[in-house]
Amino acid sequence: MRKKVSIAMAVYNGEKYIKEQIDSILIQLNDNDEVVISYDISTDNTLNIINSYASDKRVRVIKNPSKGVVRNFENAVKHCKGEYIFYADQDDVWSKEKVETVLEAFHDPKVTVVIHDACLTDNELNITHPSTFKIRNGSPNVVHNFMRLSYIGCCLAFKSELKNVVLPIPTVSRSHDWWTGTICSVFGKMVMIDKVLIHHRQHTDNATPHKRPPFSYQLSVRWIILFNTIKRAFKYRKMLIKSIK
């Protein structure tokens, strides 16, 4: 049996699409895998939907003690017990081969984080753009991604051995993916899979912004990431040195 996989999913007012997303994930998980759902108090039927999976031992629902998308993902990751942690949005649909394809990339012991391509869709999963990598000029290079993020969080997975390095997530309002990819790349190797493995819905309630954020925000996030990367590299310098050898 392969090593345990954890799916870290943050949910909030997700009743429209969350069942389709969870079903697309569960169909490709083993009995020892898990979907950790961090629930931010919602005003719709989200809680009843996720609680309807109570009979599936792979699904765990955990209340988010704070508020906001970053703290929600942080809470999900904190409770993950698997060897590999996948970020998951509440409104996408995963390709059936996503998990196995990503796990293949982790066969290289130096790989600490994996990103893959996605297509953009409308509410009904009609494709509006075939590749986020083409839009963002996707690259596994840490400097490239520091200057301009070329992937989205729902297309990212990382080794759980870096949980203590990743957490707590220092970015406040969003950009948990930018931070995670950067810090995991510093402590190892990022691999880019040039293959569409999810349908990423774009709609008015997306946490993922449809436009690039203001330049002032980008500068502040870069500073937060750089400052905290240096701090964590110093704190976990023995792990960092080991990863470089």
ABEGO torsion letter per residue (X at the ends): XBBBBBBBBBBBGAAAAAAAAAAAAAAABBAABBBBBBBBBBABAAAAAAAAAAABAABBBBBBABBEAAAAAAAAAAABABABBBBBBAABBBBAAAAAAAAAAAABAABABBBBBBBBBBAAGBBABABAAAAAGBBABAAAAAABBABBAAABBBBAAAAAAAOBBABAABGAAAAAAAAAAAAEBBBBBBBBABBBBBBAABABBABBBBAAAAAAAAAAAAAAAAAAAAAAAAAAAAAAX
